Amino acid sequence: MATKLEAFLTENKIDQRRLIAASARIERLRPQDRATKLAVRQARKKEDGTKPTGLEKPRSGRPVSATTLGKALAGKPLSGPAKTRILRAVNHVLEQRKQPAVTLDRVFDA
């Protein structure tokens, strides 16, 4: 029995290797992410300890691995962030193909 993710990938002809590559590109830390993390870290060292406001949320820096994707295709339980990273990679590939983005419930079981 195929999982929803596996059925979706075969239906849309998306290769697993392409998802892993897309995720690595999307989740990679950029200079502004590193600057945000530095600002938060330096704010913690100050005496008042307040976080600076107006900063964007940095990327995780953790792309989808082959192991994580294998677990998802086998139907094993995944964490919420892992599902979200897979969904972002799927939507990135779909965007490149000029197809509409999908939601989490379309790709994963509830």
C-alpha positions, -999 to 999 in steps of 0.1 A, spaced: 0 0 0 15 33 -11 14 63 12 -2 96 2 33 111 -4 44 83 -26 12 84 -46 15 121 -50 51 120 -61 44 93 -87 13 111 -99 32 143 -104 64 125 -116 86 141 -90 119 123 -84 131 119 -48 166 131 -56 151 164 -69 132 169 -36 164 164 -17 183 189 -39 154 214 -37 153 212 0 191 217 3 187 249 -17 157 262 2 169 254 37 205 266 33 215 293 58 220 327 41 240 357 55 208 374 68 199 342 87 233 341 103 230 378 112 196 372 128 210 343 149 240 365 159 217 394 170 196 370 191 227 354 206 242 388 215 210 400 230 209 371 253 244 380 267 232 416 276 220 423 310 184 430 301 181 398 280 154 411 257 152 398 221 156 424 193 124 431 175 118 433 138 139 403 128 128 377 104 127 340 114 159 324 102 158 292 81 165 260 99 196 250 80 185 214 80 174 201 46 154 169 40 177 140 41 174 107 22 166 90 55 138 114 64 123 110 29 126 73 31 107 73 64 80 95 49 76 72 19 74 42 42 46 58 62 66 59 95 60 88 119 77 121 113 81 153 132 61 183 122 92 203 111 103 173 89 69 172 72 70 210 66 104 208 51 93 180 27 62 201 18 83 232 11 105 211 -12 74 196 -30 59 231 -35 92 244 -48 93 217 -75 57 223 -83 63 261 -86 91 254 -111 66 234 -132 41 262 -130 17 241 -110 -3 252 -79 11 247 -45 -4 219 -23 -12 218 14 1 194 41 -31 173 42 -29 167 4 6 151 8 5 135 43 -20 115 63 -36 133 91 
